[in-house]
Amino acid sequence: NAGVTQTPKFQVLKTGQSMTLQCAQDMNHEYMSWYRQDPGMGLRLIHYSVGAGITDQGEVPNGYNVSRSTTEDFPLRLLSAAPSQTSVYFCASRGSHSSVLSDTQYFGPGTRLTVL
Amino acid sequence: KQEVTQIPAALSVPEGENLVLNCSFTDSAIYNLQWFRQDPGKGLTSLLLIQSSQREQTSGRLNASLDKSSGRSTLYIAASQPGDSATYLCAVRPAAQKLVFGQGTRLTINP
């Protein structure tokens, strides 16, 4: 059981380039989400999904796209990278049923992205 | 808009001391509150989750309390160890799909 995995761990992009941050979980969780962590701003929700085929915007969605074709995977796409998207990106997941275990949020190790 | 505040931003204590980390939130309408630990360059590890109907949760040397009416939570760490050094984050769930995080308390335990 690997939990939540993210690739790559580090990435450097030039302004205007596009890329996809990968996220996968093997816990059969329905809920998945993407956060970014910036100094002085804390963690902020970018996009989330409540199940395969269903996604919605979070607090800071501009410049990012997501899709959820399977329960396991939830990739985050940067369409045209900007320096303001330099950040650490975390993927998270949790279960769907109402219990303490399913309410617990599990996080991946993060992707450190620098946009020059 | 829900806001979460953690004070102090940094704390340094000698090994063996008991300590308390504080978290406050502005809106009492929450599903639950979760405490996380983050080591430098790493992801977040869940420590304790308190449902809105609960008052406290315990795990080993950690005890978290929740006073929803006053918008406060504390994380108590007993007999601190150098391995407890990390940043501790508090997060509340105001809606089903969202966590609102505090900025964290950076804890250093000195041997």
Interface residues (C-beta under 8 A of the other chain):
Chain A: V4 Y31 S33 Y35 G40 G42 L43 R44 L45 Y48 V50 D56 G58 E59 F90 A92 V100 D103 T104 Q105 Y106 F107 G108 P109 G110
Chain B: V4 Y31 N32 Q34 F36 K42 G43 L44 T45 S46 L49 Q51 L89 A91 R93 Q97 K98 L99 F101 G102 Q103 G104
